[in-house]
Amino acid sequence: MEERNLRQKQGFLGRIAASYRKIPDKKPYIEFVTAILSIPVLLTVILLNFNALRSDKKDTNSNNNNTPRTVVITAPGSNNQSNSNPNAKQEECTPEVGPVTITSPDEGDTVTDNPVFVNISYKQGDFCSVVWSYRINGGKWSDYDDQSISLYNPTPGTIRFELRVKSVVGNDSRTLTRNFTYQGTSIVQSTPPVASSSAN
Protein backbone atom coordinates (compact mmCIF):
# COMPACT_ATOMS: atom_id res chain seq x y z
CA MET A 1 0.00 0.00 0.00
CA GLU A 2 2.75 2.37 0.92
CA GLU A 3 4.60 1.42 -2.20
CA ARG A 4 1.55 2.24 -4.26
CA ASN A 5 1.16 5.63 -2.58
CA LEU A 6 4.82 6.30 -3.19
CA ARG A 7 4.44 5.50 -6.89
CA GLN A 8 1.38 7.76 -7.12
CA LYS A 9 3.30 10.63 -5.48
CA GLN A 10 6.23 10.10 -7.80
CA GLY A 11 3.84 10.00 -10.78
CA PHE A 12 2.16 13.19 -9.58
CA LEU A 13 5.50 14.91 -9.00
CA GLY A 14 6.72 13.61 -12.35
CA ARG A 15 3.69 15.13 -14.10
CA ILE A 16 4.28 18.49 -12.38
CA ALA A 17 7.95 18.39 -13.33
CA ALA A 18 7.07 17.55 -16.93
CA SER A 19 4.54 20.41 -17.05
CA TYR A 20 7.12 22.76 -15.57
CA ARG A 21 9.61 21.77 -18.26
CA LYS A 22 7.01 22.47 -20.99
CA ILE A 23 6.31 26.08 -19.81
CA PRO A 24 8.89 27.65 -22.18
CA ASP A 25 7.05 25.94 -25.06
CA LYS A 26 3.77 27.53 -23.90
CA LYS A 27 5.24 31.04 -23.41
CA PRO A 28 3.77 32.51 -26.66
CA TYR A 29 0.29 31.42 -25.57
CA ILE A 30 0.75 32.98 -22.15
CA GLU A 31 1.94 36.26 -23.70
CA PHE A 32 -1.01 36.26 -26.10
CA VAL A 33 -3.52 35.81 -23.26
CA THR A 34 -1.78 38.55 -21.25
CA ALA A 35 -1.91 40.94 -24.21
CA ILE A 36 -5.62 40.22 -24.80
CA LEU A 37 -6.38 40.88 -21.12
CA SER A 38 -4.45 44.19 -21.14
CA ILE A 39 -6.57 45.70 -23.98
CA PRO A 40 -9.66 46.44 -21.79
CA VAL A 41 -7.40 48.02 -19.16
CA LEU A 42 -5.81 50.32 -21.77
CA LEU A 43 -9.21 51.28 -23.22
CA THR A 44 -10.50 52.11 -19.74
CA VAL A 45 -7.48 54.34 -19.01
CA ILE A 46 -7.89 56.15 -22.36
CA LEU A 47 -11.61 56.77 -21.78
CA LEU A 48 -11.04 58.03 -18.24
CA ASN A 49 -8.35 60.47 -19.43
CA PHE A 50 -10.51 61.66 -22.33
CA ASN A 51 -13.50 62.31 -20.05
CA ALA A 52 -11.28 64.11 -17.52
CA LEU A 53 -9.90 66.38 -20.26
CA ARG A 54 -13.40 67.19 -21.54
CA SER A 55 -14.69 68.06 -18.07
CA ASP A 56 -11.61 70.24 -17.40
CA LYS A 57 -12.21 72.09 -20.68
CA LYS A 58 -15.89 72.69 -19.82
CA ASP A 59 -14.95 73.95 -16.35
CA THR A 60 -12.34 76.32 -17.81
CA ASN A 61 -14.79 77.70 -20.40
CA SER A 62 -17.54 78.23 -17.81
CA ASN A 63 -15.08 79.94 -15.45
CA ASN A 64 -13.86 82.24 -18.24
CA ASN A 65 -17.42 83.20 -19.22
CA ASN A 66 -18.71 83.82 -15.68
CA THR A 67 -15.71 85.55 -14.12
CA PRO A 68 -15.95 89.35 -14.29
CA ARG A 69 -12.72 90.98 -15.36
CA THR A 70 -11.41 93.90 -13.33
CA VAL A 71 -8.83 96.24 -14.78
CA VAL A 72 -6.83 98.24 -12.29
CA ILE A 73 -5.14 101.53 -13.24
CA THR A 74 -2.51 102.95 -10.94
CA ALA A 75 -1.27 106.50 -10.94
CA PRO A 76 2.12 107.23 -12.59
CA GLY A 77 4.99 106.35 -10.29
CA SER A 78 2.79 104.23 -8.04
CA ASN A 79 4.71 101.08 -8.95
CA ASN A 80 7.59 102.22 -6.75
CA GLN A 81 5.26 103.39 -4.00
CA SER A 82 3.19 100.21 -3.93
CA ASN A 83 6.19 98.16 -2.82
CA SER A 84 7.03 100.53 0.03
CA ASN A 85 3.48 101.61 0.92
CA PRO A 86 0.95 98.77 1.20
CA ASN A 87 -1.88 101.32 1.64
CA ALA A 88 -1.35 102.85 -1.85
CA LYS A 89 -4.74 103.33 -3.55
CA GLN A 90 -5.63 101.67 -6.83
CA GLU A 91 -8.46 102.91 -9.02
CA GLU A 92 -10.73 100.80 -11.18
CA CYS A 93 -11.48 102.05 -14.68
CA THR A 94 -14.98 102.74 -15.97
CA PRO A 95 -16.09 99.72 -18.04
CA GLU A 96 -17.51 101.79 -20.90
CA VAL A 97 -16.29 103.03 -24.26
CA GLY A 98 -14.87 106.53 -23.84
CA PRO A 99 -14.70 109.28 -26.48
CA VAL A 100 -13.65 107.65 -29.76
CA THR A 101 -13.58 109.15 -33.26
CA ILE A 102 -12.27 108.39 -36.74
CA THR A 103 -9.94 111.34 -37.39
CA SER A 104 -9.09 110.53 -41.01
CA PRO A 105 -10.16 110.20 -43.70
CA ASP A 106 -12.93 112.77 -43.20
CA GLU A 107 -16.53 112.12 -44.22
CA GLY A 108 -16.87 112.51 -47.99
CA ASP A 109 -13.09 112.81 -48.62
CA THR A 110 -11.50 111.57 -51.84
CA VAL A 111 -8.41 109.49 -51.05
CA THR A 112 -5.68 108.53 -53.52
CA ASP A 113 -3.04 107.11 -51.15
CA ASN A 114 -2.40 103.39 -51.19
CA PRO A 115 -2.53 102.07 -48.51
CA VAL A 116 -5.36 104.11 -46.99
CA PHE A 117 -4.55 104.81 -43.35
CA VAL A 118 -7.60 105.04 -41.08
CA ASN A 119 -6.69 106.99 -37.95
CA ILE A 120 -8.65 106.37 -34.76
CA SER A 121 -8.52 108.67 -31.74
CA TYR A 122 -9.47 107.24 -28.35
CA LYS A 123 -9.26 109.45 -25.26
CA GLN A 124 -9.08 106.83 -22.51
CA GLY A 125 -9.05 109.01 -19.38
CA ASP A 126 -10.82 107.06 -16.60
CA PHE A 127 -12.34 104.63 -19.09
CA CYS A 128 -11.06 101.09 -19.62
CA SER A 129 -9.11 100.12 -22.72
CA VAL A 130 -10.98 99.29 -25.90
CA VAL A 131 -10.47 97.09 -28.96
CA TRP A 132 -12.00 97.51 -32.39
CA SER A 133 -13.03 95.58 -35.43
CA TYR A 134 -13.84 96.96 -38.88
CA ARG A 135 -15.43 96.06 -42.17
CA ILE A 136 -15.59 97.63 -45.61
CA ASN A 137 -18.77 97.94 -47.71
CA GLY A 138 -20.73 95.52 -45.53
CA GLY A 139 -18.11 92.73 -45.82
CA LYS A 140 -16.78 90.43 -43.12
CA TRP A 141 -15.74 91.96 -39.79
CA SER A 142 -12.05 91.80 -38.90
CA ASP A 143 -10.75 90.35 -35.63
CA TYR A 144 -10.75 92.65 -32.60
CA ASP A 145 -7.49 94.39 -31.69
CA ASP A 146 -6.16 97.86 -30.90
CA GLN A 147 -3.74 98.26 -33.82
CA SER A 148 -3.78 100.97 -36.49
CA ILE A 149 -5.71 100.19 -39.65
CA SER A 150 -4.19 100.20 -43.15
CA LEU A 151 -6.30 99.32 -46.18
CA TYR A 152 -4.15 97.96 -49.02
CA ASN A 153 -5.40 98.07 -52.64
CA PRO A 154 -9.03 98.96 -51.87
CA THR A 155 -11.48 98.82 -54.75
CA PRO A 156 -11.81 102.25 -56.41
CA GLY A 157 -15.12 103.97 -55.75
CA THR A 158 -17.25 104.76 -52.72
CA ILE A 159 -16.10 103.04 -49.52
CA ARG A 160 -18.30 102.61 -46.47
CA PHE A 161 -15.96 101.99 -43.52
CA GLU A 162 -17.60 100.72 -40.31
CA LEU A 163 -15.73 100.60 -37.01
CA ARG A 164 -17.08 98.56 -34.09
CA VAL A 165 -15.46 99.59 -30.77
CA LYS A 166 -15.97 97.66 -27.52
CA SER A 167 -14.64 97.88 -23.99
CA VAL A 168 -12.29 95.09 -22.89
CA VAL A 169 -14.05 94.95 -19.52
CA GLY A 170 -17.76 95.72 -19.89
CA ASN A 171 -20.33 94.95 -22.56
CA ASP A 172 -20.44 98.53 -23.83
CA SER A 173 -19.81 98.97 -27.55
CA ARG A 174 -20.18 101.64 -30.20
CA THR A 175 -20.23 101.60 -34.01
CA LEU A 176 -18.83 104.46 -36.11
CA THR A 177 -19.25 104.87 -39.86
CA ARG A 178 -17.14 106.84 -42.33
CA ASN A 179 -17.92 107.22 -46.05
CA PHE A 180 -15.20 108.29 -48.47
CA THR A 181 -14.15 107.79 -52.08
CA TYR A 182 -11.00 105.98 -53.14
CA GLN A 183 -9.46 106.95 -56.50
CA GLY A 184 -5.94 105.59 -56.15
CA THR A 185 -4.18 102.86 -58.11
CA SER A 186 -3.32 99.35 -57.02
CA ILE A 187 0.20 98.55 -55.93
CA VAL A 188 1.59 95.55 -57.78
CA GLN A 189 4.47 93.88 -55.99
CA SER A 190 6.22 90.55 -56.32
CA THR A 191 5.65 90.00 -52.60
CA PRO A 192 2.36 90.96 -50.97
CA PRO A 193 2.48 94.01 -48.70
CA VAL A 194 2.41 93.46 -44.97
CA ALA A 195 -0.82 94.84 -43.53
CA SER A 196 -1.41 95.73 -39.93
CA SER A 197 -2.61 92.85 -37.80
CA SER A 198 -6.12 94.31 -37.69
CA ALA A 199 -6.50 93.98 -41.45
CA ASN A 200 -6.25 90.18 -41.29
C-alpha positions in Angstrom: 0.0 0.0 0.0 2.8 2.4 0.9 4.6 1.4 -2.2 1.5 2.2 -4.3 1.2 5.6 -2.6 4.8 6.3 -3.2 4.4 5.5 -6.9 1.4 7.8 -7.1 3.3 10.6 -5.5 6.2 10.1 -7.8 3.8 10.0 -10.8 2.2 13.2 -9.6 5.5 14.9 -9.0 6.7 13.6 -12.4 3.7 15.1 -14.1 4.3 18.5 -12.4 7.9 18.4 -13.3 7.1 17.6 -16.9 4.5 20.4 -17.1 7.1 22.8 -15.6 9.6 21.8 -18.3 7.0 22.5 -21.0 6.3 26.1 -19.8 8.9 27.7 -22.2 7.1 25.9 -25.1 3.8 27.5 -23.9 5.2 31.0 -23.4 3.8 32.5 -26.7 0.3 31.4 -25.6 0.7 33.0 -22.1 1.9 36.3 -23.7 -1.0 36.3 -26.1 -3.5 35.8 -23.3 -1.8 38.5 -21.2 -1.9 40.9 -24.2 -5.6 40.2 -24.8 -6.4 40.9 -21.1 -4.4 44.2 -21.1 -6.6 45.7 -24.0 -9.7 46.4 -21.8 -7.4 48.0 -19.2 -5.8 50.3 -21.8 -9.2 51.3 -23.2 -10.5 52.1 -19.7 -7.5 54.3 -19.0 -7.9 56.2 -22.4 -11.6 56.8 -21.8 -11.0 58.0 -18.2 -8.4 60.5 -19.4 -10.5 61.7 -22.3 -13.5 62.3 -20.0 -11.3 64.1 -17.5 -9.9 66.4 -20.3 -13.4 67.2 -21.5 -14.7 68.1 -18.1 -11.6 70.2 -17.4 -12.2 72.1 -20.7 -15.9 72.7 -19.8 -15.0 73.9 -16.3 -12.3 76.3 -17.8 -14.8 77.7 -20.4 -17.5 78.2 -17.8 -15.1 79.9 -15.4 -13.9 82.2 -18.2 -17.4 83.2 -19.2 -18.7 83.8 -15.7 -15.7 85.6 -14.1 -16.0 89.3 -14.3 -12.7 91.0 -15.4 -11.4 93.9 -13.3 -8.8 96.2 -14.8 -6.8 98.2 -12.3 -5.1 101.5 -13.2 -2.5 103.0 -10.9 -1.3 106.5 -10.9 2.1 107.2 -12.6 5.0 106.4 -10.3 2.8 104.2 -8.0 4.7 101.1 -9.0 7.6 102.2 -6.8 5.3 103.4 -4.0 3.2 100.2 -3.9 6.2 98.2 -2.8 7.0 100.5 0.0 3.5 101.6 0.9 0.9 98.8 1.2 -1.9 101.3 1.6 -1.4 102.8 -1.9 -4.7 103.3 -3.6 -5.6 101.7 -6.8 -8.5 102.9 -9.0 -10.7 100.8 -11.2 -11.5 102.0 -14.7 -15.0 102.7 -16.0 -16.1 99.7 -18.0 -17.5 101.8 -20.9 -16.3 103.0 -24.3 -14.9 106.5 -23.8 -14.7 109.3 -26.5 -13.6 107.6 -29.8 -13.6 109.1 -33.3 -12.3 108.4 -36.7 -9.9 111.3 -37.4 -9.1 110.5 -41.0 -10.2 110.2 -43.7 -12.9 112.8 -43.2 -16.5 112.1 -44.2 -16.9 112.5 -48.0 -13.1 112.8 -48.6 -11.5 111.6 -51.8 -8.4 109.5 -51.1 -5.7 108.5 -53.5 -3.0 107.1 -51.1 -2.4 103.4 -51.2 -2.5 102.1 -48.5 -5.4 104.1 -47.0 -4.6 104.8 -43.3 -7.6 105.0 -41.1 -6.7 107.0 -37.9 -8.6 106.4 -34.8 -8.5 108.7 -31.7 -9.5 107.2 -28.3 -9.3 109.4 -25.3 -9.1 106.8 -22.5 -9.0 109.0 -19.4 -10.8 107.1 -16.6 -12.3 104.6 -19.1 -11.1 101.1 -19.6 -9.1 100.1 -22.7 -11.0 99.3 -25.9 -10.5 97.1 -29.0 -12.0 97.5 -32.4 -13.0 95.6 -35.4 -13.8 97.0 -38.9 -15.4 96.1 -42.2 -15.6 97.6 -45.6 -18.8 97.9 -47.7 -20.7 95.5 -45.5 -18.1 92.7 -45.8 -16.8 90.4 -43.1 -15.7 92.0 -39.8 -12.0 91.8 -38.9 -10.8 90.4 -35.6 -10.7 92.7 -32.6 -7.5 94.4 -31.7 -6.2 97.9 -30.9 -3.7 98.3 -33.8 -3.8 101.0 -36.5 -5.7 100.2 -39.7 -4.2 100.2 -43.2 -6.3 99.3 -46.2 -4.1 98.0 -49.0 -5.4 98.1 -52.6 -9.0 99.0 -51.9 -11.5 98.8 -54.7 -11.8 102.3 -56.4 -15.1 104.0 -55.8 -17.2 104.8 -52.7 -16.1 103.0 -49.5 -18.3 102.6 -46.5 -16.0 102.0 -43.5 -17.6 100.7 -40.3 -15.7 100.6 -37.0 -17.1 98.6 -34.1 -15.5 99.6 -30.8 -16.0 97.7 -27.5 -14.6 97.9 -24.0 -12.3 95.1 -22.9 -14.1 95.0 -19.5 -17.8 95.7 -19.9 -20.3 95.0 -22.6 -20.4 98.5 -23.8 -19.8 99.0 -27.6 -20.2 101.6 -30.2 -20.2 101.6 -34.0 -18.8 104.5 -36.1 -19.2 104.9 -39.9 -17.1 106.8 -42.3 -17.9 107.2 -46.1 -15.2 108.3 -48.5 -14.2 107.8 -52.1 -11.0 106.0 -53.1 -9.5 106.9 -56.5 -5.9 105.6 -56.2 -4.2 102.9 -58.1 -3.3 99.4 -57.0 0.2 98.6 -55.9 1.6 95.5 -57.8 4.5 93.9 -56.0 6.2 90.6 -56.3 5.7 90.0 -52.6 2.4 91.0 -51.0 2.5 94.0 -48.7 2.4 93.5 -45.0 -0.8 94.8 -43.5 -1.4 95.7 -39.9 -2.6 92.8 -37.8 -6.1 94.3 -37.7 -6.5 94.0 -41.5 -6.3 90.2 -41.3 
